[in-house]
Amino acid sequence: MPKASIKRLIECKKKDLINLVLDIEKYPEFIPFCFDAIIHEKKEVEETIKIIADLTIGKGPFKDTYKSDVLYNKHRNSIHVKNIDGPLNHLTNNWLFVDQNNKTEVTFDIDFEIKNKFLNTVMEASFKFGLEKIADAFQKRAEDLFNNSKN
């Protein structure tokens, strides 16, 4: 089961970064291995936003869609994601956003297992590299969107 944690210090406002992560339908525009994203449901209740969304991800000839339950907790500045359907035995990832001297420290933890044992083994081999590429894509997108708007 691949597990990893990435921490980045990004020169953007916390609110902007949270909104970027919650803008799931834009993922195919900038995230490697993401081909499609659809939001089925979005509800805002008091201190939370709950989103049900599909992501189609893959590499080469391997593509699949999984459904996720995304929960943003405004008080904790955190986003918790878990799969609810698709090719995964399980998926959990957590985002945490902390202000740090006009920058935001973003921590991203992920733990998942693909039902197909062969694909799971293939993913484990390139998982850390792929995760770094995805983190780089989020950081670049945030800096392009929000730092250019300051000028």
C-alpha positions as CSV (number, residue, x, y, z in Angstrom):
1,M,0.0,0.0,0.0
2,P,1.7,3.2,-1.1
3,K,1.8,5.9,1.6
4,A,3.6,9.2,1.5
5,S,3.6,12.7,3.0
6,I,4.8,15.9,1.3
7,K,5.2,19.3,2.9
8,R,5.7,22.5,0.9
9,L,6.0,26.2,1.8
10,I,4.2,28.2,-0.9
11,E,4.1,31.9,-1.4
12,C,0.3,32.2,-1.5
13,K,-2.5,32.9,0.9
14,K,-4.0,30.0,2.7
15,K,-7.5,30.8,1.5
16,D,-6.3,30.8,-2.2
17,L,-4.6,27.4,-1.8
18,I,-7.6,25.8,-0.2
19,N,-9.8,27.1,-3.0
20,L,-7.4,25.7,-5.5
21,V,-7.6,22.3,-4.0
22,L,-11.4,22.4,-3.8
23,D,-11.7,23.5,-7.5
24,I,-11.6,19.8,-8.4
25,E,-13.1,20.3,-11.9
26,K,-10.0,22.2,-13.0
27,Y,-7.6,19.4,-12.1
28,P,-7.3,18.0,-15.6
29,E,-5.9,21.4,-16.7
30,F,-2.8,21.1,-14.6
31,I,-2.4,17.8,-12.8
32,P,-0.4,15.1,-14.4
33,F,-2.2,11.7,-14.8
34,C,-5.6,13.4,-14.4
35,F,-7.9,13.2,-17.4
36,D,-11.3,14.2,-16.1
37,A,-13.0,15.5,-13.0
38,I,-16.7,15.8,-12.3
39,I,-18.4,17.2,-9.2
40,H,-21.7,15.4,-8.4
41,E,-22.6,17.2,-5.2
42,K,-21.4,20.2,-3.2
43,K,-22.9,21.1,0.2
44,E,-21.9,23.8,2.6
45,V,-23.0,23.3,6.2
46,E,-21.7,25.6,8.9
47,E,-17.9,25.0,9.2
48,T,-17.7,22.4,6.4
49,I,-18.0,21.9,2.7
50,K,-18.7,18.4,1.4
51,I,-18.0,17.4,-2.2
52,I,-18.7,14.2,-4.0
53,A,-16.5,14.0,-7.1
54,D,-15.2,11.6,-9.7
55,L,-11.6,11.7,-10.9
56,T,-10.3,9.8,-13.9
57,I,-6.6,9.2,-13.5
58,G,-4.1,7.0,-15.2
59,K,-0.9,6.6,-17.1
60,G,-0.4,5.2,-20.6
61,P,-3.1,2.6,-21.4
62,F,-4.3,2.4,-17.7
63,K,-7.1,4.8,-16.9
64,D,-9.8,4.5,-14.3
65,T,-12.4,6.6,-12.5
66,Y,-12.9,6.7,-8.8
67,K,-15.5,8.5,-6.7
68,S,-14.3,10.5,-3.6
69,D,-15.9,12.1,-0.6
70,V,-14.1,15.4,0.0
71,L,-14.6,17.2,3.3
72,Y,-13.2,20.7,4.0
73,N,-13.2,21.7,7.6
74,K,-13.0,25.5,7.8
75,H,-12.1,25.7,11.4
76,R,-9.1,23.2,11.1
77,N,-8.0,24.5,7.6
78,S,-8.0,20.9,6.5
79,I,-9.3,18.8,3.7
80,H,-10.0,15.0,4.1
81,V,-10.5,12.8,1.1
82,K,-11.6,9.2,1.0
83,N,-12.7,7.0,-1.9
84,I,-16.3,5.7,-2.0
85,D,-16.2,3.8,-5.3
86,G,-13.9,2.7,-8.1
87,P,-10.7,0.7,-8.6
88,L,-9.3,1.3,-5.1
89,N,-9.5,-0.9,-2.0
90,H,-9.0,2.3,-0.1
91,L,-7.8,5.9,-0.5
92,T,-7.4,8.5,2.2
93,N,-5.6,11.8,1.8
94,N,-5.4,14.8,4.0
95,W,-4.4,18.4,3.3
96,L,-3.4,20.8,6.1
97,F,-2.8,24.5,5.5
98,V,-0.9,26.6,8.0
99,D,0.0,30.3,7.7
100,Q,3.8,31.0,7.9
101,N,5.0,34.6,7.5
102,N,3.0,35.6,4.4
103,K,3.4,32.0,3.0
104,T,1.4,28.8,3.6
105,E,2.8,25.5,4.7
106,V,0.9,22.8,3.0
107,T,1.1,19.2,4.2
108,F,-0.4,16.4,2.0
109,D,-0.6,12.8,3.3
110,I,-1.9,10.0,1.1
111,D,-2.5,6.3,1.6
112,F,-4.1,4.1,-1.0
113,E,-4.3,0.6,-2.4
114,I,-5.5,-0.4,-5.9
115,K,-7.7,-3.5,-6.1
116,N,-5.7,-4.8,-9.1
117,K,-2.6,-6.3,-7.4
118,F,-0.5,-5.9,-10.6
119,L,-1.3,-2.3,-11.0
120,N,-0.8,-1.7,-7.3
121,T,2.8,-3.1,-7.6
122,V,3.4,-1.0,-10.7
123,M,2.2,2.1,-8.9
124,E,4.3,1.5,-5.8
125,A,7.5,1.5,-8.0
126,S,6.8,5.0,-9.4
127,F,4.5,6.4,-6.6
128,K,6.9,8.9,-4.9
129,F,8.0,10.3,-8.3
130,G,4.4,10.7,-9.4
131,L,3.4,12.3,-6.1
132,E,6.2,14.9,-6.4
133,K,5.1,15.7,-9.9
134,I,1.5,16.3,-8.7
135,A,2.8,18.4,-5.7
136,D,4.9,20.4,-8.2
137,A,1.9,21.0,-10.4
138,F,-0.3,22.3,-7.5
139,Q,2.5,24.6,-6.4
140,K,3.2,25.9,-9.9
141,R,-0.6,26.5,-10.5
142,A,-0.9,28.4,-7.3
143,E,2.1,30.6,-7.9
144,D,1.0,31.2,-11.5
145,L,-2.6,32.1,-10.5
146,F,-2.0,34.0,-7.3
147,N,1.4,35.6,-7.5
148,N,0.8,37.0,-11.0
149,S,-2.4,38.6,-9.9
150,K,-0.3,40.7,-7.4
151,N,1.6,42.4,-10.2
